[in-house]
Amino acid sequence: MLNFFNPIVTLLLQEGLRARFDLMRYAAANPDLSKFLVIGALLFIIGVAGVLTRRNIIVIFMSIELILNAANLNFIAFSRYLHEMGSVNAAAGQIFTVFVIVVAAAEAAIGLGIVIALYRNKETIWVDEIDLLKW
Amino acid sequence: MTLSGYEALFFWIFGLAAIFAGLLTVMARNAVHSALFLISSLVSVAALFILARAEFIAGVQILVYVGGVMVLFLFVIMLVNVSAEERGQEEIFNNQRQVTASLIFCLLLVGGVLYSVNQGYQGLKALHPTTPEVAAAQAATREQSLPTSATGSSKITNDSQGLGGVLYRYASLPFEIASVLLLVAIIGSVMLARTLRQEASADDVDPETLQDEIRRDSEFARLEPKSE
C-alpha cells in the first residue's frame, strides 16, 4: 500500500529529509521494545496528570489504575524482549504483572470502601473539600 | 523483539487507542464516561499484551480489571452519584494555578522519560545487535517447532504453560501471600463500608458516639446491645 505513496513522497521531499523519512517509516513498520516503552510512558504520564488535576476522587483512583497498567505494559514488553534474547528467567516479568494486578484489585477494593465511608460522613467526593486534616 | 506486518499495524491501532482512551478517561466530565473509557484503554492494553505473546496475562487483565475492578468502580460511581457534575455546574479540575503547575510537571516528565527511554534503548541495542529481519527469521524458525492447531492454520504456543510452571515453581510463596492480601482487603472494605446502624447492631461503636447518635435520632436506641 505504501508503494503507491512513494513517488509522491519522492517528489515532495529533499534528499536528507527523505532519508530521515525512510528511517522513520522503517521504524514505524517494525515497532520494537522502545515503542512499547514509549506507549507505557505516555499512559503513565496521562495517569499522573489525572491524579494531579482531577477533583473527583473516583477518577483519581481510575488514574492510578492507568499508572499501574502502564507499569504492567513495561513488564510484559521487557519479558518478551528477554525471552527473545534467550534469558532463562524471562517469565519473571509476566509473574510480576500478575502480582501487580492482584495488588491493584486489593487497592481498588480498599480505596472504594474508603470513598463510600467518606461520602457517608462528608457528603462529598471532591478532594479539595476533604480537608479535615488540614489547618 | 520486533513486530512486523499485521502485528505492526495492530500494534499502532491498539497503542494509539490505549493512549486516546487514557486521555479521555482523565478529561471526561461524567465519571461513568471515565470508567467506560478506562475499560477501553485496559482492553487495548490487553491486546498489546497479546502482541507481546503474553496471552495469559491478557486474559487475566480482561477478567480481573474489566470484569472485576471496573464493575466495582461503576457500582461505587452509581452509589455516590453527584448530579451537579453531570449538569456541568461543577468544575471537574483543580484550580487554574494547580493545573498549570502539574501540567508543566507532566511535560517535564514526558521529556525526561522519553529521552531516557531513547538513550537506554540505544545502549540496549548496542548490547544485543539484531536487525528486525534476523529476529523475524529466528521467530519463524522457533514457531516451526510448535505443534499445529486443529484448523491447521495456526500454531499452539506453550507460553501460558511455561508461565504456570514458573509461577508455582519459583513464586508459590508470594502467590499464597497474595491470596492472604486479597482476603484482608475484602474484610477491610466490608468493615469500612458499614453504616453506623450496622456497626451499632454488631456492637462495634464507641459508647459515647452511640449516645450522641441516640440523642440525635431515637431510632438508634432500639439497636443498643441488650447485654447490660
Contacts between the chains, C-beta under 8 A, distances in Angstrom:
chain1	res1	chain2	res2	distance
A	28	B	8	7.5
A	28	B	12	7.3
A	29	B	4	6.9
A	29	B	8	5.4
A	30	B	2	5.0
A	30	B	3	6.8
A	30	B	4	5.4
A	30	B	8	6.3
A	30	B	132	4.3
A	31	B	2	7.3
A	31	B	3	5.1
A	31	B	8	5.5
A	31	B	11	4.8
A	31	B	12	7.1
A	31	B	15	8.0
A	32	B	1	6.2
A	32	B	2	4.7
A	32	B	3	7.6
A	32	B	132	7.3
A	33	B	1	5.6
A	33	B	121	6.6
A	33	B	124	7.3
A	34	B	117	6.1
A	34	B	118	7.1
A	34	B	121	4.1
A	35	B	11	7.0
A	35	B	15	7.3
A	36	B	48	7.1
A	36	B	52	6.8
A	37	B	117	4.7
A	37	B	121	7.0
A	38	B	114	6.5
A	38	B	117	6.1
A	39	B	15	4.5
A	39	B	18	6.5
A	39	B	19	6.5
A	39	B	48	7.2
A	41	B	110	7.5
A	41	B	113	4.4
A	41	B	114	6.3
A	41	B	117	6.1
A	42	B	19	5.2
A	42	B	22	7.8
A	42	B	110	7.5
A	43	B	18	6.3
A	43	B	19	6.4
A	43	B	22	5.3
A	43	B	41	7.6
A	43	B	45	7.5
A	44	B	113	7.5
A	45	B	106	5.4
A	45	B	109	5.5
A	45	B	110	5.3
A	45	B	113	6.9
A	46	B	19	7.0
A	46	B	22	4.4
A	46	B	23	5.7
A	46	B	25	7.7
A	46	B	26	5.8
A	47	B	22	7.2
A	47	B	26	7.8
A	48	B	106	5.9
A	48	B	109	6.6
A	49	B	26	6.0
A	49	B	102	6.6
A	49	B	103	6.7
A	49	B	106	4.6
A	50	B	25	6.9
A	50	B	26	3.8
A	52	B	94	7.8
A	52	B	98	7.5
A	52	B	99	8.0
A	52	B	102	3.5
A	52	B	105	7.2
A	52	B	106	7.2
A	53	B	26	7.4
A	53	B	93	5.0
A	53	B	94	5.7
A	53	B	98	7.3
A	53	B	99	5.0
A	53	B	102	5.5
A	53	B	103	7.3
A	54	B	26	6.8
A	54	B	92	6.6
A	54	B	93	6.4
A	54	B	94	7.4
A	55	B	91	6.9
A	55	B	92	6.1
A	55	B	93	6.5
A	55	B	94	5.9
A	56	B	31	5.8
A	56	B	82	8.0
A	56	B	85	7.0
A	56	B	92	6.6
A	58	B	31	5.4
A	58	B	34	7.9
A	58	B	73	6.7
A	58	B	76	6.3
A	58	B	77	5.8
A	58	B	80	7.4
A	59	B	25	7.6
A	59	B	26	7.4
A	59	B	31	5.9
A	59	B	34	5.2
A	59	B	92	8.0
A	61	B	73	7.2
A	62	B	25	6.0
A	62	B	34	5.8
A	62	B	35	6.6
A	62	B	38	5.0
A	62	B	73	6.6
A	63	B	25	7.2
A	63	B	26	6.2
A	65	B	38	6.6
A	65	B	42	7.8
A	65	B	65	7.3
A	65	B	69	6.9
A	66	B	22	5.5
A	66	B	25	6.5
A	66	B	26	7.9
A	66	B	38	6.8
A	66	B	41	6.8
A	69	B	41	7.4
A	69	B	42	6.3
A	69	B	45	5.5
A	69	B	61	8.0
A	69	B	65	7.6
A	72	B	45	7.3
A	72	B	49	7.9
A	72	B	57	7.6
A	72	B	61	7.6
A	73	B	45	5.8
A	73	B	48	6.3
A	73	B	49	7.6
A	76	B	48	7.7
A	76	B	49	5.3
A	76	B	52	4.9
A	76	B	54	4.8
A	76	B	57	6.2
A	77	B	1	7.4
A	77	B	52	5.8
A	79	B	52	7.5
A	79	B	54	6.9
A	80	B	1	4.9
A	80	B	52	4.4
A	80	B	53	5.7
A	80	B	54	7.1
A	81	B	1	4.9
A	83	B	53	7.5
A	84	B	1	5.1
A	84	B	135	6.7
A	84	B	138	7.5
A	84	B	139	7.4
A	85	B	128	5.7
A	89	B	166	8.0
A	91	B	162	5.8
A	91	B	163	5.2
A	91	B	166	4.2
A	91	B	167	7.8
A	92	B	166	7.4
A	92	B	170	7.9
A	94	B	54	5.5
A	94	B	56	7.3
A	94	B	57	5.5
A	94	B	163	5.3
A	95	B	163	7.1
A	95	B	166	6.3
A	95	B	167	5.4
A	95	B	170	7.7
A	95	B	171	5.1
A	97	B	54	7.6
A	97	B	57	5.3
A	98	B	57	7.0
A	98	B	60	6.5
A	98	B	167	7.1
A	99	B	171	8.0
A	99	B	174	6.3
A	99	B	178	5.9
A	101	B	60	6.1
A	101	B	61	6.9
A	101	B	64	5.4
A	101	B	65	7.0
A	102	B	178	4.5
A	102	B	181	6.8
A	102	B	182	6.4
A	103	B	178	7.7
A	103	B	181	7.1
A	104	B	65	7.6
A	104	B	69	6.8
A	105	B	64	5.9
A	105	B	68	6.3
A	105	B	69	5.5
A	105	B	182	6.9
A	105	B	185	7.6
A	106	B	181	5.4
A	106	B	182	5.6
A	106	B	184	7.7
A	106	B	185	3.6
A	107	B	185	7.7
A	108	B	69	4.7
A	108	B	72	6.0
A	108	B	73	7.0
A	109	B	72	6.8
A	109	B	185	4.8
A	109	B	186	6.4
A	109	B	188	7.7
A	109	B	189	4.4
A	110	B	185	5.4
A	110	B	188	5.5
A	110	B	189	5.5
A	110	B	192	7.2
A	112	B	72	6.0
A	112	B	73	7.0
A	112	B	76	4.5
A	112	B	189	6.9
A	113	B	188	6.8
A	113	B	189	3.4
A	113	B	190	7.5
A	113	B	191	7.7
A	113	B	192	3.5
A	113	B	193	4.7
A	114	B	192	5.8
A	115	B	76	6.0
A	115	B	80	6.7
A	116	B	76	6.4
A	116	B	79	6.3
A	116	B	80	7.0
A	116	B	192	7.2
A	116	B	193	4.7
A	117	B	192	5.0
A	117	B	193	6.3
A	119	B	79	7.5
A	119	B	80	4.4
A	120	B	195	6.7
A	125	B	80	5.4
A	125	B	82	6.1
A	126	B	90	7.7
A	128	B	94	6.6
A	128	B	95	8.0
